[in-house]
Each structure stands twice: as C-alpha cells, then as structure tokens.
Amino acid sequence: KAVKAFTDYVKKFPFDEQARSEVETCQMAEQWKNAPSNYTIQGVSEINSIAYDYAPVLYNKNGLVFTSDRSDATGSESYGWTGEKFSDLYIATRNTAGQFSAPSPFSPNLNSDYNEGTPTFNKDFTEIYFTRCGSSLTTNDSCHTYYSVRNGDEWSEPVPVPIFNDSCNVVQPFLTADGKELYVASDIDGGYGGKDLYVLMRDAEGNWVNPQNLGPNINTDGDEGFPVLSEDGKL
C-alpha cells in the first residue's frame, strides 16, 4: 500500500527525490521480508521493561550495558520530550545457563540527573565513550560525547570529548576494535542533512583529531545515527 501511495505521489510530483527514495525503501523492505534468514529473534524478558531500552553493548565476558529511562533512573524529574525519566546506563550479567540478571545502574559516576546513553568501550573495557545531554533539568542543551576511564571498579568523572563546538549535538559514539577511530553522529553546520556520520582519528598523544564527514554515499538529507563498524570493515 505504501508503494502505491508513494508511486501515485511521484506521478504528480516527478521531481521529488525523497518520494522516489521512499518507493525504493518500501521495495527493499519487501525483499528483506522474503529473504531467508539464519537468525531467530526473541525478546530478553529479564532486561526489557515498559520503558525505552536500547543501544546494548557487550561488557567484559558476561555483561550487557544498555540505555533505559525506566522508573528507577537517577533523579526525580521527568524529561520534557518523553514525559518519562531521564535515561541512564544499566548493566545486566548473564549466567552459564544464558539467563540475564535483573538490570542495575552501571555507575554512579556516569549516571546523572540528565540523559546518558549509547555507550561504547575499548577492547579491554577500561575506556567508555557515551552521550550526555543537558546541564540543567529546565534547559534543552546540546548533547555531547563524553569520556571516562576505569580504575579498578570505579569510573572517573566523565569529561566531554572536544570534537566540534558546544552549539551542535555530537552523539551515539562508536569506538573501533583497535581504538584508533571514533565514529559519531552530529548536526554541525555544513553536513548533508539533519545528523550526519563523522569519523575521528586518534593521534600519537591519544587526542581525537581531524573529524571527517563520511560523505554523500552514507549521509543523506535525513538523519543518520547509531554507527557500528564491524572488524571486517562493514558499517
């Protein structure tokens, strides 16, 4: 039905490239639905809640760290955009039978009264990069990528990664397995659309430098986000 609706629209507005793209998207979705799959999907009942639970990443040998705005998140205020709690980082651990424990807050040094989420770790889980939004509960400040280091069981006070200026959003970081590239989404001026994907390189001193837009083969006039790069180079 969507293909027909968009096709009829394109007949009336033949130069609307976004509408043409929507037709292609719908056709691709049909192909994906009909394609055979080697995977089965099931909900993780021990972790999922009535809140938003998303952006999971593996942690150490048996942990899963994810983002959630469930009712026991830090702080007492509600987030104006959702009417729910501000989001925090949570962790659940899996036993030898494959069952997850009840989630608990990941770290009091990382979770605040504001929004935290979308974590990524280095290979030995001693560094974390994540998104934090807001500096007060009454303002909609930009979201930035933050960094923290683990010493034993404690995480250091997180600090923002100086990527772009403070007036734009820099979110949803992903650190490659070799620790040399950091991918982020940002709405800084000069991109192709809303949020574009960028990559930064780590210099000899450990600083993140030379942010590069991934270009028009990846970025569109819409929003790109949540980048993940596999070890064999697939984005």
N, C-alpha and C positions, 0 to 999 in steps of 0.2 A: 504493500500500500504506500509506503514511503517513496519507493522508486517511482511509482506512478505520479504521486503528488509533486515530487521534485522535477520529474520529466515534463509534466504539464506546465510547471512554472518556467522551466528553461525555454519552452516554446514561446512564452510571452516575453521573456527577458533573456534572449540568447547570449548576451554578453556578461551575464552574472556568473563569474568563475566559481564563486563559493557554492552556488546551487549545483553547478556541474560536478564539483567535488563531492557534494552530498550524494549525488546519484552513484558515483563510483564507490563511495564508502558503503552504501547500502548493498551494492552488488558484491563487494568484497566480504561483507558480513555473511551473506548467504553462502558464499563459497566456504568460509571458515566453519559455518554450522554443519555443512555437508561433508567436510573433510574428516577422514578417520583420525582418531587421536589415541596416543599411547598412554594418556593420563586420565585419571579419575579425580574428581574434586569433591571434597567433603568439608563441612564446617568443623572448626575446632571448638567444641562446645565448652571446654574448660576455660577458654580465653574470651570468646565472643560475649558481648553484652548488648543491652538495648542502646548503648551509646555508639559513637563513631570509633571503631577500632581499625587501624590501618597502618601502612608503612612498616611491616615487620622486617626485621633483620636478625640473622643468626648471631648468637653471642656465646663465645667460648664453645665448649663441647656439647652442652645440652640446654643452652638458654635461647630465648627468643625475646627480643626487645621490640616494642611497638608503641604507637601513639594512641591515646584514648582520652576522651573528655567525659569519662564515667563519673559517677556522682562523688567518689571519694578523691577526686583530683585535688591538688593543692589549692588553697584559697577558698573563700566563701562567696565570691561574686560570680555572676553569670556573664558569659561572652555575648555581646550585643548582636553579633551576626547570627548566632545559632540559638540563643536562649538557654544554652547548656553551660556546663562548667568550662573553664579554660583548660586546654589539653595539657597532658603530662606524658612523660616517658614511663613505661611499665616494663616489667620483666616477668616471664614465666619460665620454669625449668621443666624439662621432660625426663621422666624416669626410664629405666631399662625396658619397661613394657610399652613405651611410646606415649604415655599419658602425661599431660601438662599439669603443673601445679596451678593453684589459684594465682592470678597476677598480683604483683605488689609493686609499689613505686620503685623506680630504678635507682634514683639517687636524690637525696635531699639537696645536694649541692647543685644539681642540674635543674630540677623541677622548681618552678617559682609560681607566683600568683598569676603569671601571664601564660601565653601559649608556648609550649615546647613540643617539638615533634620531628619526624623524619630523620632518625639518627643514621649515621654510617661510621664504621670503625676501621682502624688499620688491622693488619693481619694478626697481630698478637694482642689486640684489644686493649692497648694502652693509650690510644687516642680516640676521641669521639668528635665528630662534627654533627651539628644538628641545627634546626631552625628555632629561633625565638622571636616572638612578636610582642611589641608593646613595651612601654616604660612606665605606664600607669594604667589603672583599670578604667579610666574615663577618657582616654585618647586612643585613636587608631594610628599608632606609629607604624613605620615601616618594619618589615620582617627582615632579619639578618641571619647569616650563618655564623654560628658560634663554635668555639673550640675548647676542649678540656683534655687534661692528661690524668691518667690513673696512676696513683701511687699506693700500692697495696690494694686495699679495698675501697679507698677514698678517691673521689674525683676532685680535681682542682676547680676553683672558681672559674666558670666559663668566661671567655673574652671573645668579642666579635672578631671575625677574620676581615681584615681591611681589603675588600675586593673592589667595590665601587664606592660612590658617595653615599651618605646616610639617607638621601631623599628617595632612593629606589629600594625595591624589595629584592633580596638575594636569598633564595630558599631552596629546600629539598636537595641538600648536598649529597654527592656520591663520591667516595674515595676509591680509586682503583686498587687492585690487589697488591701492586708494587709500591703503593703510597706516593707515586710521582705525579698523578693527575687528580684534580678535584673538579667534578662536574657540578654545575649549579643551574638553577633557573632564575632569570631576572627580567624585570620590566624596565631596565635602564633605557634611556632615550637612545635612539639610533639602531634599534633592532628591527625585526621584520614584522612584529605583531605585538600581542599583549606581553606574554612572557616567552623569552627565547632561552635556549640552552647554550651555556658557555662552558669552556674548559680552561683551567688554570694549571700552570706548571710549577713544580717545586724547585727552587734554586738550591745552590750548594749550602746556603745558610738556613734552609728549611722554610723560607718565605714563599708565599703563593704569589706568582707574578704573571704578567702577560696574558690577561684574560682574552680569550678568542671566542667570538661568536661561531657556532657550528655551521652557519651558512644556510642558504635557501633550500638545500636538499633535505635538511632536517627541520628548520624553523619555517613557520607559516604566519599568516596574518592572525591566527588564533593564539591560544596558549599552549606552549609545550612545558612539560613538567615531569617530575619524578624520574630523572635519568638513572639508568643502571647499565653498566658496561660489564659484559662477561669477560672472562680471562682470554677467550679466543677472539676478542675484539668486536663482538656484536653489541650494538647499542639498543 
